[in-house]
């Protein structure tokens, strides 16, 4: 077993307030490179309004067949391991250039103040989905429940670009959600015999709502079409 990264602190040195990773990473394989996708956050204490820890969503590139992949990071990280300095920062709404991505061995996406990742990540057709929670300070004189702001992210695993056709990387879930469950994906066979992919937790309408994930045009299968008839009884 080989340790490939240390992301609890900004460097590989010891720090007191380190990031927490509550879920295992999702892993994608592309042309011999493994992409490890995971986010930091303390789901055990989501109501910490003054948490000084800056949380991020990380994508790490790993090439086990390259003997120098980790050892070459000694200059940036102080040891043969990936650290935050190994990764391309994405701290604004702009997408990084390809040259910036090539300069790092992955990327990390900045979140809002006190926002933290509270679910596992799931990658389907190149889009990685995860959800976050950002605590909201209680207002004086207000007795209603305050579960914070929950968001669902649907972004490209390559460069954190928003899902095709979307204006933003994230969308806000209904205020009653609080801490959403992790997304779930798979294949389901319909009554007509057609097998289609599904994702539960990818929709901004509800983390329990299922939908068919968008397929990139380059790999979109031909979908059979049929007529549907109905009538309105008066």
C-alpha positions, 0 to 999 in steps of 0.5 A, spaced: 500 500 500 502 506 497 500 513 500 499 518 495 497 524 498 496 528 504 491 534 504 489 535 511 493 541 511 496 546 506 503 542 506 505 536 509 507 538 515 503 538 522 497 542 523 492 543 529 486 544 525 486 539 519 481 538 514 477 531 515 475 526 509 468 523 511 467 519 505 472 514 500 474 517 494 470 516 487 475 513 482 475 514 474 480 511 469 482 515 463 488 513 459 492 510 464 491 515 469 487 514 475 482 520 477 481 520 485 475 525 487 473 527 494 471 533 498 473 535 505 468 537 510 466 535 517 459 532 517 459 530 524 459 538 526 456 541 520 453 547 524 460 550 526 459 557 524 466 559 525 470 553 523 477 556 520 478 550 516 478 551 509 474 546 505 475 544 498 473 539 493 479 535 490 481 531 484 488 527 484 491 524 478 495 518 479 499 514 475 502 508 479 506 505 473 510 512 473 516 511 478 517 518 478 510 521 479 510 522 486 518 522 487 518 528 483 513 532 488 519 532 493 520 540 491 513 542 491 511 538 497 517 536 501 516 529 500 514 524 495 507 525 496 501 529 493 499 535 497 495 542 495 501 545 492 501 539 487 494 541 484 491 547 480 487 551 484 480 553 482 478 559 486 473 563 481 467 562 477 472 561 471 474 555 468 482 553 468 486 553 462 489 547 459 496 549 460 494 551 468 491 544 469 497 540 465 502 544 470 499 540 476 497 533 478 490 534 479 485 540 481 482 543 487 475 547 487 474 552 492 468 553 496 464 558 500 466 560 507 464 555 512 461 551 506 463 543 506 462 537 502 458 532 506 457 527 501 461 522 497 462 523 490 459 520 484 462 520 477 457 518 471 459 520 464 464 525 466 460 529 471 462 528 478 456 530 483 457 531 490 453 535 495 455 541 500 452 544 506 453 551 509 451 553 516 447 560 516 448 564 522 441 564 526 437 570 526 435 574 532 428 573 534 427 567 529 424 561 532 424 557 525 429 551 524 435 553 520 438 547 517 443 551 513 444 552 505 445 545 502 447 545 494 448 540 489 454 540 484 454 537 477 461 539 474 466 536 470 471 531 473 477 534 468 476 541 470 470 543 474 466 546 469 459 546 470 455 541 467 453 542 460 448 547 459 448 549 466 450 556 468 453 555 475 457 549 478 452 548 484 444 549 485 441 550 491 437 544 494 430 546 498 431 549 505 428 543 508 434 538 506 440 540 511 444 534 510 443 530 503 445 523 502 450 521 498 448 520 490 447 513 488 447 511 480 446 505 476 442 502 471 435 500 471 431 496 466 424 499 464 417 496 463 419 496 455 425 492 456 430 498 455 436 499 460 437 506 462 442 509 467 439 513 473 442 518 478 439 519 485 441 525 488 443 529 482 437 533 481 437 540 485 429 539 486 431 533 491 436 529 493 431 523 493 429 524 486 432 520 480 433 522 474 437 520 467 444 523 467 446 527 461 450 523 456 455 527 452 454 527 445 460 523 443 457 517 446 450 518 446 446 512 444 440 512 440 434 512 444 428 509 441 422 513 440 414 511 441 408 515 441 404 516 447 396 517 447 392 520 452 385 523 453 382 528 458 375 525 461 370 531 462 
